[in-house]
């Protein structure tokens, strides 16, 4: 039975398959216990929070409850970007928070990339890490205005040294993509195998005394008060927390009754090629392993893996009514086939390439696209969620922020705009389903029109306005 579960977990993504870990589930919780900090979820958010709490106080007892295995969710299935990008654009950040706060936010995100690299080196983690930067490509002339706008916003914030606006020729020297007219290069951005990182973090924490119970579903979160400690309740036992409970379930929190409308799970899907030959790589370039995306509204994200494959990810799996999450939603043939066709269009010199893996999974999106980093001193419930696809770096920031909030420390990180921010709720069904499906199809139509007519989107369609972030 254990071997069957191990095979199941290996099948969830190429990253978990190659994590150099048997992925055998740790024992479940079978008793009621008391701990200092109880964490729901053994993905990046929960693990980073535990890491920094222990760094500040090594004597803390910490217990993590995980429904499946460490790294089962988005932490083990994402595109492998460790990027300074935030879930809302710099321009929208200025509108919402002002220039000073937007600058602090972007700097904190860039620092998070540096911090992840620092921990990987400090802990001697083999995660196929490389800081090669990131390219946002204009696939036609229609994409150039978006690149210029990005550069102008960074310049307005005094952060123009963080990025470069590249011409077509300068872009081609880094990577040759059919139709590329230019790009923005973000310098402080990395690429990695997230499965290796998340599994190693769990092992490090376990070695430092953290109890990780897997195959243990939390069915209820009980708030604390002046006389009662907060608790995580499971079918086979309860974990009482003397200090705090941390909710780190990201998209899966939407399955808890109290979180039904706090965030919605949206599926992001990935396809992966076989390893390219040396001759094929010469036709493409891409020697720096930069992460790559475009200005398309429908979202795409690529990386060159350490073993010489092309990963191509994107959205497209339709939102499911009532925020349902199921294994079968991890694969959506029309979307995966579309992603494979885009690989062949972007890189015509490898049009006969074979694809070896296709997978996906849900990510959490709040109503205003802003993550929520919260801690209530009265109930002693902390949590972070809603990374909207930017989780590898943002979770590290969340872990440091939650550690400071729980320790009642104040500093520049606890002043960031997503700290103690609670997004307004999503609409009830069926309005949520109607709205999400409408926006998805609308953005696809806008992208198609821009590509066919080679004109930039104007941002005035209802779908674009509803999706603005």
Kinemage of the C-alpha trace (Angstrom):
@kinemage 1
@onewidth
@group {chain A} dominant
@subgroup {mainchain}
@vectorlist {calphas} color= white
{ca unk a 1} P 0.000 0.000 0.000
{ca unk a 2} L 2.840 2.392 0.885
{ca unk a 3} L 4.463 1.716 -2.482
{ca unk a 4} L 1.180 2.479 -4.279
{ca unk a 5} L 0.934 5.840 -2.467
{ca unk a 6} L 4.567 6.579 -3.287
{ca unk a 7} L 3.902 5.948 -6.988
{ca unk a 8} L 0.823 8.175 -6.797
{ca unk a 9} L 2.830 11.065 -5.344
{ca unk a 10} L 5.632 10.627 -7.859
{ca unk a 11} L 3.005 10.949 -10.613
{ca unk a 12} L 1.818 14.387 -9.447
{ca unk a 13} L 4.663 16.261 -11.194
{ca unk a 14} L 8.052 15.846 -12.794
{ca unk a 15} L 9.500 17.744 -9.823
{ca unk a 16} L 8.264 15.225 -7.276
{ca unk a 17} L 9.259 12.361 -9.555
{ca unk a 18} L 12.845 13.681 -9.650
{ca unk a 19} L 13.061 14.937 -6.050
{ca unk a 20} L 15.420 12.062 -5.168
{ca unk a 21} L 13.032 11.086 -2.385
{ca unk a 22} L 10.937 7.908 -1.999
{ca unk a 23} L 7.911 10.091 -1.087
{ca unk a 24} L 6.716 7.551 1.466
{ca unk a 25} L 4.115 9.232 3.690
{ca unk a 26} L 5.121 9.996 7.255
{ca unk a 27} L 2.877 8.489 9.961
{ca unk a 28} L -0.482 10.193 10.582
{ca unk a 29} L -1.614 11.820 13.814
{ca unk a 30} L -3.336 9.254 16.032
{ca unk a 31} L -3.591 11.117 19.324
{ca unk a 32} L -4.387 14.506 20.840
{ca unk a 33} L -1.271 16.510 21.617
{ca unk a 34} L -0.149 19.951 22.724
{ca unk a 35} L 2.534 21.981 20.964
{ca unk a 36} L 3.721 25.586 20.841
{ca unk a 37} L 2.877 26.190 17.175
{ca unk a 38} L 0.525 24.042 15.082
{ca unk a 39} L 0.697 24.451 11.297
{ca unk a 40} L -1.867 23.301 8.738
{ca unk a 41} L -0.047 22.420 5.521
{ca unk a 42} L 3.472 21.165 4.739
{ca unk a 43} L 4.081 23.234 1.633
{ca unk a 44} L 6.414 26.207 1.321
{ca unk a 45} L 4.312 28.535 3.499
{ca unk a 46} L 4.140 26.159 6.448
{ca unk a 47} L 7.743 24.999 6.129
{ca unk a 48} L 9.243 28.479 5.768
{ca unk a 49} L 7.192 29.708 8.736
{ca unk a 50} L 8.487 26.837 10.865
{ca unk a 51} L 12.043 27.467 9.629
{ca unk a 52} L 12.070 31.122 10.665
{ca unk a 53} L 10.220 30.511 13.943
{ca unk a 54} L 12.919 28.015 14.905
{ca unk a 55} L 15.610 30.411 13.798
{ca unk a 56} L 14.238 33.008 16.218
{ca unk a 57} L 13.580 30.493 19.018
{ca unk a 58} L 15.113 26.991 18.643
{ca unk a 59} L 13.308 25.764 21.763
{ca unk a 60} L 9.837 26.073 20.212
{ca unk a 61} L 7.890 22.872 19.697
{ca unk a 62} L 6.265 22.884 16.254
{ca unk a 63} L 3.797 20.397 14.774
{ca unk a 64} L 2.791 20.353 11.103
{ca unk a 65} L -0.302 18.519 9.852
{ca unk a 66} L -0.470 17.614 6.167
{ca unk a 67} L -3.385 15.949 4.408
{ca unk a 68} L -1.133 14.212 1.850
{ca unk a 69} L 2.700 14.545 1.916
{ca unk a 70} L 5.059 17.496 2.194
{ca unk a 71} L 5.091 19.373 -1.108
{ca unk a 72} L 1.965 17.674 -2.477
{ca unk a 73} L 0.262 20.933 -3.502
{ca unk a 74} L 1.498 23.913 -5.487
{ca unk a 75} L 4.925 23.776 -3.792
{ca unk a 76} L 5.733 20.537 -5.618
{ca unk a 77} L 4.001 21.241 -8.921
{ca unk a 78} L 4.787 24.828 -9.976
{ca unk a 79} L 6.859 26.199 -12.840
{ca unk a 80} L 10.045 26.460 -10.809
{ca unk a 81} L 10.310 30.253 -10.939
{ca unk a 82} L 11.722 32.049 -7.924
{ca unk a 83} L 10.817 35.498 -9.144
{ca unk a 84} L 10.605 39.012 -7.666
{ca unk a 85} L 7.233 39.393 -9.374
{ca unk a 86} L 4.294 40.020 -7.070
{ca unk a 87} L 0.707 38.960 -7.698
{ca unk a 88} L -0.290 42.531 -8.618
{ca unk a 89} L 1.652 44.626 -11.126
{ca unk a 90} L 3.908 47.518 -10.049
{ca unk a 91} L 1.515 50.010 -11.664
{ca unk a 92} L -1.481 48.723 -9.722
{ca unk a 93} L 0.635 48.635 -6.541
{ca unk a 94} L 1.345 52.352 -6.963
{ca unk a 95} L -2.368 53.082 -7.448
{ca unk a 96} L -3.353 51.126 -4.322
{ca unk a 97} L -0.522 51.873 -1.938
{ca unk a 98} L 1.429 54.856 -3.243
{ca unk a 99} L 4.965 55.010 -4.616
{ca unk a 100} L 6.846 54.545 -1.349
{ca unk a 101} L 4.922 51.414 -0.321
{ca unk a 102} L 5.084 49.989 -3.863
{ca unk a 103} L 8.866 50.470 -3.874
{ca unk a 104} L 9.172 48.719 -0.492
{ca unk a 105} L 7.019 45.862 -1.757
{ca unk a 106} L 9.071 45.307 -4.917
{ca unk a 107} L 12.306 45.516 -2.929
{ca unk a 108} L 10.991 42.961 -0.421
{ca unk a 109} L 10.126 40.592 -3.265
{ca unk a 110} L 13.596 40.970 -4.781
{ca unk a 111} L 15.138 40.380 -1.360
{ca unk a 112} L 13.078 37.185 -1.078
{ca unk a 113} L 14.791 35.757 -4.162
{ca unk a 114} L 18.142 36.550 -2.567
{ca unk a 115} L 17.003 34.975 0.711
{ca unk a 116} L 15.888 31.736 -0.966
{ca unk a 117} L 19.267 31.510 -2.685
{ca unk a 118} L 20.994 32.189 0.642
{ca unk a 119} L 19.115 29.376 2.429
{ca unk a 120} L 19.745 26.924 -0.420
{ca unk a 121} L 23.473 27.645 -0.120
{ca unk a 122} L 23.513 27.777 3.679
{ca unk a 123} L 21.685 24.455 4.074
{ca unk a 124} L 23.551 22.841 1.153
{ca unk a 125} L 20.301 21.974 -0.646
{ca unk a 126} L 20.566 20.482 -4.130
{ca unk a 127} L 17.610 22.131 -5.843
{ca unk a 128} L 19.079 22.711 -9.343
{ca unk a 129} L 19.183 26.425 -8.478
{ca unk a 130} L 20.439 28.999 -10.986
{ca unk a 131} L 19.971 32.743 -10.848
{ca unk a 132} L 19.769 33.464 -14.557
{ca unk a 133} L 17.194 36.249 -14.497
{ca unk a 134} L 13.794 36.363 -16.169
{ca unk a 135} L 12.578 37.481 -19.602
{ca unk a 136} L 9.146 38.847 -20.469
{ca unk a 137} L 8.850 38.568 -24.241
{ca unk a 138} L 6.811 40.621 -26.693
{ca unk a 139} L 5.698 37.999 -29.229
{ca unk a 140} L 4.733 40.711 -31.703
{ca unk a 141} L 4.703 44.489 -31.947
{ca unk a 142} L 1.492 44.409 -29.908
{ca unk a 143} L 3.514 43.462 -26.819
{ca unk a 144} L 6.027 46.322 -26.968
{ca unk a 145} L 3.836 48.920 -25.161
{ca unk a 146} L 3.457 46.576 -22.168
{ca unk a 147} L 7.242 46.212 -21.932
{ca unk a 148} L 7.763 49.964 -22.156
{ca unk a 149} L 5.134 50.554 -19.475
{ca unk a 150} L 6.835 48.094 -17.133
{ca unk a 151} L 10.186 49.804 -17.609
{ca unk a 152} L 8.704 53.266 -17.072
{ca unk a 153} L 7.047 52.192 -13.797
{ca unk a 154} L 10.311 50.760 -12.464
{ca unk a 155} L 12.075 53.963 -13.484
{ca unk a 156} L 9.413 56.035 -11.705
{ca unk a 157} L 10.105 54.030 -8.544
{ca unk a 158} L 13.871 54.436 -8.864
{ca unk a 159} L 14.294 50.713 -9.495
{ca unk a 160} L 15.394 50.842 -13.129
{ca unk a 161} L 18.649 49.053 -12.217
{ca unk a 162} L 16.577 45.948 -11.433
{ca unk a 163} L 15.519 45.467 -15.073
{ca unk a 164} L 16.640 46.057 -18.672
{ca unk a 165} L 14.562 46.815 -21.758
{ca unk a 166} L 16.006 44.625 -24.527
{ca unk a 167} L 15.680 45.043 -28.281
{ca unk a 168} L 14.845 42.190 -30.620
{ca unk a 169} L 18.547 41.538 -31.302
{ca unk a 170} L 19.419 41.654 -27.602
{ca unk a 171} L 16.569 39.258 -26.865
{ca unk a 172} L 17.642 36.889 -29.641
{ca unk a 173} L 21.125 36.704 -28.117
{ca unk a 174} L 19.555 35.237 -24.986
{ca unk a 175} L 16.815 33.102 -26.545
{ca unk a 176} L 15.424 32.720 -30.060
{ca unk a 177} L 11.623 32.640 -30.065
{ca unk a 178} L 9.592 32.925 -33.269
{ca unk a 179} L 8.030 36.371 -33.561
{ca unk a 180} L 9.833 37.892 -30.567
{ca unk a 181} L 10.210 41.669 -30.961
{ca unk a 182} L 11.871 42.538 -27.667
{ca unk a 183} L 11.737 41.830 -23.944
{ca unk a 184} L 12.167 43.071 -20.411
{ca unk a 185} L 14.951 41.321 -18.509
{ca unk a 186} L 14.595 41.099 -14.726
{ca unk a 187} L 18.017 40.509 -13.212
{ca unk a 188} L 17.364 39.103 -9.731
{ca unk a 189} L 15.323 36.011 -10.570
{ca unk a 190} L 16.078 32.334 -10.228
{ca unk a 191} L 15.051 28.907 -11.461
{ca unk a 192} L 14.962 25.639 -9.516
{ca unk a 193} L 13.394 22.245 -8.992
{ca unk a 194} L 10.773 23.138 -6.358
{ca unk a 195} L 10.139 19.490 -5.513
{ca unk a 196} L 13.713 19.101 -4.327
{ca unk a 197} L 13.548 22.310 -2.294
{ca unk a 198} L 10.269 21.529 -0.527
{ca unk a 199} L 11.248 17.954 0.316
{ca unk a 200} L 14.661 19.039 1.637
{ca unk a 201} L 13.086 21.761 3.786
{ca unk a 202} L 10.794 19.205 5.390
{ca unk a 203} L 13.751 16.929 6.140
{ca unk a 204} L 15.772 19.796 7.652
{ca unk a 205} L 12.895 20.800 9.919
{ca unk a 206} L 12.337 17.213 11.019
{ca unk a 207} L 16.019 16.946 11.941
{ca unk a 208} L 15.538 20.039 14.103
{ca unk a 209} L 12.698 18.545 16.069
{ca unk a 210} L 9.599 19.548 14.102
{ca unk a 211} L 6.868 16.899 14.128
{ca unk a 212} L 5.331 16.385 10.688
{ca unk a 213} L 2.221 14.215 10.545
{ca unk a 214} L 1.110 13.290 7.024
{ca unk a 215} L -2.061 11.640 5.723
{ca unk a 216} L -3.752 13.835 8.346
{ca unk a 217} L -6.620 16.041 7.232
{ca unk a 218} L -7.619 19.024 9.356
{ca unk a 219} L -11.410 19.152 9.495
{ca unk a 220} L -11.846 22.122 11.817
{ca unk a 221} L -9.879 25.120 13.070
{ca unk a 222} L -10.821 26.258 16.558
{ca unk a 223} L -9.979 29.826 17.478
{ca unk a 224} L -8.341 30.649 20.775
{ca unk a 225} L -9.269 33.337 23.258
{ca unk a 226} L -8.035 34.674 26.601
{ca unk a 227} L -8.606 31.334 28.333
{ca unk a 228} L -8.492 28.743 25.532
{ca unk a 229} L -5.721 27.821 23.112
{ca unk a 230} L -6.407 27.537 19.369
{ca unk a 231} L -6.626 24.012 17.972
{ca unk a 232} L -6.413 22.033 14.757
{ca unk a 233} L -8.965 19.214 14.792
{ca unk a 234} L -8.567 15.991 12.790
{ca unk a 235} L -10.566 12.774 12.690
{ca unk a 236} L -8.045 11.003 14.916
{ca unk a 237} L -6.884 13.692 17.308
{ca unk a 238} L -6.538 17.361 18.125
{ca unk a 239} L -3.431 19.548 18.225
{ca unk a 240} L -3.626 22.334 20.783
{ca unk a 241} L -1.244 25.262 20.237
{ca unk a 242} L 0.063 27.191 23.230
{ca unk a 243} L 1.410 30.002 21.034
{ca unk a 244} L -0.350 30.036 17.643
{ca unk a 245} L -2.009 28.108 14.861
{ca unk a 246} L -0.797 28.792 11.315
{ca unk a 247} L -3.032 28.174 8.288
{ca unk a 248} L -0.781 27.379 5.342
{ca unk a 249} L -2.994 25.402 2.993
{ca unk a 250} L -3.035 27.914 0.087
{ca unk a 251} L -5.674 26.882 -2.531
{ca unk a 252} L -6.769 23.911 -0.411
{ca unk a 253} L -8.001 26.274 2.315
{ca unk a 254} L -10.936 26.942 -0.018
{ca unk a 255} L -12.225 23.489 0.918
{ca unk a 256} L -12.704 24.518 4.568
{ca unk a 257} L -16.147 25.869 5.395
{ca unk a 258} L -14.922 29.241 6.662
{ca unk a 259} L -12.743 29.801 3.580
{ca unk a 260} L -15.243 28.989 0.827
{ca unk a 261} L -15.240 32.584 -0.400
{ca unk a 262} L -11.892 33.813 0.932
{ca unk a 263} L -10.044 32.534 -2.130
{ca unk a 264} L -10.738 30.436 -5.182
{ca unk a 265} L -8.648 27.596 -6.617
{ca unk a 266} L -7.604 28.219 -10.216
{ca unk a 267} L -5.740 25.514 -12.094
{ca unk a 268} L -2.388 26.115 -13.746
{ca unk a 269} L -1.157 23.393 -16.109
{ca unk a 270} L 2.290 22.378 -17.340
{ca unk a 271} L 3.755 20.269 -20.131
{ca unk a 272} L 7.369 19.097 -20.430
{ca unk a 273} L 9.478 18.027 -23.395
{ca unk a 274} L 11.997 15.244 -23.621
{ca unk a 275} L 15.633 16.420 -23.195
{ca unk a 276} L 16.802 18.419 -26.184
{ca unk a 277} L 19.948 17.510 -28.096
{ca unk a 278} L 22.964 19.816 -28.154
{ca unk a 279} L 22.115 20.736 -31.756
{ca unk a 280} L 18.531 21.613 -30.823
{ca unk a 281} L 19.717 23.848 -27.987
{ca unk a 282} L 22.101 25.641 -30.368
{ca unk a 283} L 19.106 26.557 -32.536
{ca unk a 284} L 17.368 28.129 -29.523
{ca unk a 285} L 20.176 29.542 -27.383
{ca unk a 286} L 18.858 29.996 -23.839
{ca unk a 287} L 22.255 29.302 -22.282
{ca unk a 288} L 21.488 31.360 -19.157
{ca unk a 289} L 18.454 29.310 -18.038
{ca unk a 290} L 16.407 32.494 -17.743
{ca unk a 291} L 12.773 31.954 -16.880
{ca unk a 292} L 10.586 33.104 -19.761
{ca unk a 293} L 7.056 34.448 -20.129
{ca unk a 294} L 5.250 36.780 -22.500
{ca unk a 295} L 2.933 39.767 -22.343
{ca unk a 296} L -0.106 37.573 -23.106
{ca unk a 297} L -2.996 38.105 -20.673
{ca unk a 298} L -3.722 34.371 -20.564
{ca unk a 299} L -0.355 33.749 -18.842
{ca unk a 300} L 2.517 31.530 -19.915
{ca unk a 301} L 5.684 30.562 -18.089
{ca unk a 302} L 8.707 28.584 -19.235
{ca unk a 303} L 11.966 27.306 -17.865
{ca unk a 304} L 14.917 25.317 -19.155
{ca unk a 305} L 15.329 22.482 -16.691
{ca unk a 306} L 18.700 21.414 -15.329
{ca unk a 307} L 18.534 18.231 -17.442
{ca unk a 308} L 17.851 20.117 -20.672
{ca unk a 309} L 14.079 20.014 -21.135
{ca unk a 310} L 11.630 22.812 -21.914
{ca unk a 311} L 8.843 23.327 -19.401
{ca unk a 312} L 5.853 25.292 -20.690
{ca unk a 313} L 3.041 26.250 -18.341
{ca unk a 314} L -0.129 28.279 -18.582
{ca unk a 315} L -3.729 28.709 -17.543
{ca unk a 316} L -6.739 27.351 -19.410
{ca unk a 317} L -8.307 24.669 -17.240
{ca unk a 318} L -11.808 26.109 -16.577
{ca unk a 319} L -12.753 27.215 -13.073
{ca unk a 320} L -14.904 24.523 -11.470
{ca unk a 321} L -18.239 25.280 -9.862
{ca unk a 322} L -18.161 25.797 -6.069
{ca unk a 323} L -14.339 25.848 -6.063
{ca unk a 324} L -14.081 22.088 -6.475
{ca unk a 325} L -10.623 20.504 -6.330
{ca unk a 326} L -10.204 16.993 -7.748
{ca unk a 327} L -7.294 14.900 -9.004
{ca unk a 328} L -8.830 14.629 -12.459
{ca unk a 329} L -8.641 18.422 -12.860
{ca unk a 330} L -4.818 18.196 -12.842
{ca unk a 331} L -4.994 17.144 -16.494
{ca unk a 332} L -7.067 18.954 -19.118
{ca unk a 333} L -6.415 17.632 -22.606
{ca unk a 334} L -7.423 20.769 -24.580
{ca unk a 335} L -5.159 22.978 -22.455
{ca unk a 336} L -2.214 20.585 -22.405
{ca unk a 337} L -2.443 20.139 -26.168
{ca unk a 338} L -2.588 23.914 -26.599
{ca unk a 339} L 0.547 24.313 -24.472
{ca unk a 340} L 2.362 21.725 -26.573
{ca unk a 341} L 1.334 23.525 -29.756
{ca unk a 342} L 2.716 26.776 -28.311
{ca unk a 343} L 6.072 25.101 -27.646
{ca unk a 344} L 6.177 24.128 -31.319
{ca unk a 345} L 5.143 27.623 -32.484
{ca unk a 346} L 7.610 29.409 -30.239
{ca unk a 347} L 10.468 27.059 -31.200
{ca unk a 348} L 9.837 25.860 -34.790
{ca unk a 349} L 13.296 24.277 -35.014
{ca unk a 350} L 12.107 21.567 -32.586
{ca unk a 351} L 8.595 21.111 -33.961
{ca unk a 352} L 8.941 17.319 -33.801
{ca unk a 353} L 9.875 17.257 -30.129
{ca unk a 354} L 8.189 14.664 -27.910
{ca unk a 355} L 6.466 15.493 -24.621
{ca unk a 356} L 7.038 13.228 -21.644
{ca unk a 357} L 5.031 14.807 -18.796
{ca unk a 358} L 1.866 16.834 -18.342
{ca unk a 359} L 0.490 17.862 -14.968
{ca unk a 360} L -1.181 20.684 -13.081
{ca unk a 361} L -2.771 21.792 -9.866
{ca unk a 362} L -4.679 24.562 -8.116
{ca unk a 363} L -3.322 27.891 -6.946
{ca unk a 364} L -5.142 30.312 -4.667
{ca unk a 365} L -6.461 33.705 -5.816
{ca unk a 366} L -8.067 36.290 -3.560
{ca unk a 367} L -10.756 38.687 -4.766
{ca unk a 368} L -8.260 41.573 -5.127
{ca unk a 369} L -5.339 39.373 -6.239
{ca unk a 370} L -3.415 40.367 -3.107
{ca unk a 371} L -2.011 37.747 -0.725
{ca unk a 372} L -3.268 37.898 2.853
{ca unk a 373} L -0.624 37.658 5.609
{ca unk a 374} L -2.579 37.723 8.859
{ca unk a 375} L -2.203 37.159 12.599
{ca unk a 376} L -4.946 37.784 15.138
{ca unk a 377} L -3.497 38.210 18.624
{ca unk a 378} L -6.894 37.495 20.214
{ca unk a 379} L -7.635 34.209 18.449
{ca unk a 380} L -3.929 33.414 17.912
{ca unk a 381} L -4.645 32.305 14.360
{ca unk a 382} L -2.045 33.200 11.714
{ca unk a 383} L -2.011 32.419 8.023
{ca unk a 384} L -0.903 33.340 4.533
{ca unk a 385} L -2.547 32.514 1.205
{ca unk a 386} L -3.466 33.854 -2.222
{ca unk a 387} L -0.136 33.976 -4.082
{ca unk a 388} L -1.808 33.785 -7.514
{ca unk a 389} L 1.058 31.835 -9.043
{ca unk a 390} L 3.980 33.764 -7.514
{ca unk a 391} L 4.364 31.496 -4.516
{ca unk a 392} L 7.945 30.212 -4.600
{ca unk a 393} L 9.357 33.580 -3.555
{ca unk a 394} L 6.289 35.043 -1.834
{ca unk a 395} L 5.984 32.071 0.535
{ca unk a 396} L 9.484 32.752 1.823
{ca unk a 397} L 8.467 36.333 2.537
{ca unk a 398} L 5.275 35.040 4.166
{ca unk a 399} L 7.266 32.723 6.429
{ca unk a 400} L 9.448 35.575 7.660
{ca unk a 401} L 6.461 37.897 8.138
{ca unk a 402} L 4.365 35.324 10.031
{ca unk a 403} L 7.321 34.505 12.260
{ca unk a 404} L 7.661 38.181 13.168
{ca unk a 405} L 3.916 38.625 13.724
{ca unk a 406} L 3.710 35.584 15.985
{ca unk a 407} L 6.745 36.834 17.924
{ca unk a 408} L 5.058 40.254 18.117
{ca unk a 409} L 7.995 41.919 16.387
{ca unk a 410} L 7.646 44.996 14.212
{ca unk a 411} L 9.793 45.993 11.280
{ca unk a 412} L 9.767 46.952 7.617
{ca unk a 413} L 8.361 43.565 6.584
{ca unk a 414} L 5.352 43.803 8.904
{ca unk a 415} L 4.513 47.187 7.349
{ca unk a 416} L 4.091 45.751 3.833
{ca unk a 417} L 0.599 46.283 2.351
{ca unk a 418} L -0.454 42.609 2.355
{ca unk a 419} L 0.279 42.246 6.071
{ca unk a 420} L -2.923 42.169 8.157
{ca unk a 421} L -4.816 42.619 4.890
{ca unk a 422} L -8.014 40.646 4.416
{ca unk a 423} L -9.378 40.635 0.871
{ca unk a 424} L -13.108 41.004 0.412
{ca unk a 425} L -14.943 37.777 -0.227
{ca unk a 426} L -15.603 36.267 -3.608
{ca unk a 427} L -19.177 36.350 -4.828
{ca unk a 428} L -21.436 33.411 -3.897
{ca unk a 429} L -22.191 30.750 -6.487
{ca unk a 430} L -23.349 30.761 -9.226
{ca unk a 431} L -22.051 34.328 -9.677
{ca unk a 432} L -18.498 33.215 -8.883
{ca unk a 433} L -18.577 30.508 -11.553
{ca unk a 434} L -20.161 32.789 -14.156
{ca unk a 435} L -17.664 35.575 -13.498
{ca unk a 436} L -14.559 33.366 -13.454
{ca unk a 437} L -15.530 31.542 -16.656
{ca unk a 438} L -16.355 34.846 -18.368
{ca unk a 439} L -12.992 36.389 -17.504
{ca unk a 440} L -11.095 33.289 -18.639
{ca unk a 441} L -12.771 33.205 -22.061
{ca unk a 442} L -12.611 36.990 -22.445
{ca unk a 443} L -8.834 37.116 -21.936
{ca unk a 444} L -8.357 34.340 -24.492
{ca unk a 445} L -10.354 36.372 -27.033
{ca unk a 446} L -8.340 39.537 -26.318
{ca unk a 447} L -5.060 37.638 -26.753
{ca unk a 448} L -6.247 36.091 -30.007
{ca unk a 449} L -7.307 39.470 -31.400
{ca unk a 450} L -3.997 41.080 -30.410
{ca unk a 451} L -2.012 38.296 -32.061
{ca unk a 452} L -4.064 38.293 -35.263
{ca unk a 453} L -4.121 42.081 -35.717
{ca unk a 454} L -0.766 42.808 -34.028
{ca unk a 455} L -2.266 45.581 -31.927
{ca unk a 456} L -1.930 45.930 -28.141
{ca unk a 457} L -4.947 45.240 -25.950
{ca unk a 458} L -6.605 48.490 -24.876
{ca unk a 459} L -7.594 47.293 -21.424
{ca unk a 460} L -11.179 48.481 -21.838
{ca unk a 461} L -13.046 45.197 -22.253
{ca unk a 462} L -15.041 44.005 -19.251
{ca unk a 463} L -12.854 40.915 -18.941
{ca unk a 464} L -9.672 43.003 -18.830
{ca unk a 465} L -11.142 45.388 -16.264
{ca unk a 466} L -12.303 42.549 -14.019
{ca unk a 467} L -8.893 40.891 -14.295
{ca unk a 468} L -6.825 44.031 -13.698
{ca unk a 469} L -4.140 43.463 -11.110
